[in-house]
Every structure is written in structure tokens, then in C-alpha cells.
Amino acid sequence: MLETLLGGRWPIDELFVADTLPPQTLEQALTAARVQGISVIHSTADRMQQLCGHEDHQGLLARMQSYPFQSVPGATEIRQRIQDADRNGTLCPLFVCLDRLQDPHNFGAILRSCDAVQAAGVIVGSSQQAAVTPHVARASSGAVNHLDIMQTGSLLQTVMEFRSAGCTAVAATEKASQNLWSSSLNRPTLLVIGTEATGIAPELLKLCDLHVSIPMLGQVGSLNAAVAAGILLFECRRQSLSSAPGSAKD
């Protein structure tokens, strides 16, 4: 909660502060609340537990507004980002498109991986998609406060826009004949990940330039969506890092 407050991205209506907070944390919270004009309510730890229904509130609770999605960039802006990365020798843009992801924990875990690989943005649809909630924020370990999470009314239109700007649309599907390890992913990429139940929608799958699957050596034929996303994201970034000396973090 403190990270969300300090980040200042997700609007807060009211902040509940427990009387057991350490002085330094209390000072940070009150200062951030004052700067952002947030109403502060001092409370006991017992009252905080009643409000949230569990004990791991860590002394801070907030009444949040809806998560403020950002706008999806147009082809001109995407093309400019690609050109800037190429000119500056920085990591090539890696965007992620989530098609109707339903499970909040999976959603949050994927966002956490996206932050870890410095994804340029995450795009979600406006329907049949898990919302960004406090549960998702916790599962993301605070990544919702750092990532550019965008919402679109048409994933189809968005994929076409990214392709026209020079991004390769890569579909993650266990039905693909092409192996992830033998795929060339060292380019500006829009990685498309489908819903847990049925995968990527057929019409969206047809739009993708490349279909890749993760090699499975055991008896189970597929992976959890968040686990699969993590493998795919790090393979994309591994390939881009191998050709961008000095861009990796220690």
C-alpha cells in the first residue's frame, strides 16, 4: 500500500493509518497524502482488521478509485519509440497484449514479470478481462504502479496498429509447431497471451505474424498462463540483451 501511495499513479480517496505504524513509515505516508490531497483517517489495528477482513494490512489501507488505464499509442508513436531505441542502443520495445485474462492472480503475476523485463507497455481489452484491483496489485508486487497498463476497445485493431508500426505480433500457443527456443525474437515485439481457458481468440491468432510454443518434456501439455508468460518474456529479453551490450542491469 505504501508503494501505491508513494507512486501517486492510482488515485486514492481515503487513507486509513494504523496507530501502530513505525514513525518513519507514518511520516512517509502522511507526507505523500498531504501532497496528493488525500483525506487521512487515523485508526486502531483492530479497526483496520475489521475494514479489510484480514491481519496483513501492514498498518495502511486505502479506499481507491478505479485504476487509471493509459491510452494505447498510435502507430506513429510506436514507430518513434522503435526508432529511439535503435538510435540510442537501448532495449528494443517489448509490448504485451493480454487477451481476456480472467484470473486476478495470473494477471498480477504476469504484470510482475513484465516489470522485470522492462516491458514497454501492457495492453488489455475493455471486456472479459480481469480488472486491476488491490488483489492484482498485491500479486504484481506493486508492478501496477510502474508499468504502462493500457486499455483498448478492440484488441484486433490494436494488434493491426502495432504491426503497421513495425512490431512483430508473436502469439503464445501450445498448438504452434514452431519451438520457442528456435524462434527469432530479437526485434520490436508485441507478445500476445490468451485467456487461461481457451487461449488466444481465433481471429486474433490469425493476425499474429509468428506462433510459438514452449517445449514440454513431461506428461502435462500446457503451463499456467503466468508461468508461460514469464518464460516467453524472459526469452524475448534474453535475445534482445544478447545484441545490446551494456543494456543489462547488474
Number of C-alpha atoms within 10 A of each C-alpha: 18 17 13 19 22 16 15 14 14 16 18 20 13 17 21 19 22 22 15 13 15 10 10 8 13 18 12 13 21 17 13 17 20 11 9 14 12 17 14 16 12 13 15 13 19 11 13 23 17 10 12 12 10 10 12 10 15 15 22 23 19 22 10 14 12 11 16 13 16 14 12 20 14 13 18 12 13 21 19 12 17 20 15 14 14 15 9 8 14 17 24 24 24 26 23 24 24 21 22 23 22 17 16 21 17 21 23 26 22 27 29 24 21 24 21 14 18 16 22 19 21 24 24 25 21 15 13 12 17 19 19 17 16 18 13 24 22 17 20 23 15 21 24 25 19 15 17 19 23 18 20 17 11 12 20 17 13 21 22 16 18 24 21 15 19 17 25 22 24 22 25 25 20 19 13 14 11 16 13 19 13 8 15 12 21 19 18 26 22 27 26 26 26 22 17 17 10 9 20 21 14 9 9 17 21 13 16 20 13 18 22 20 20 21 13 11 7 7 6 7 11 15 13 9 21 21 13 18 25 19 13 23 21 15 19 23 22 15 15 23 18 12 12 14 11 11 13 14 5 4
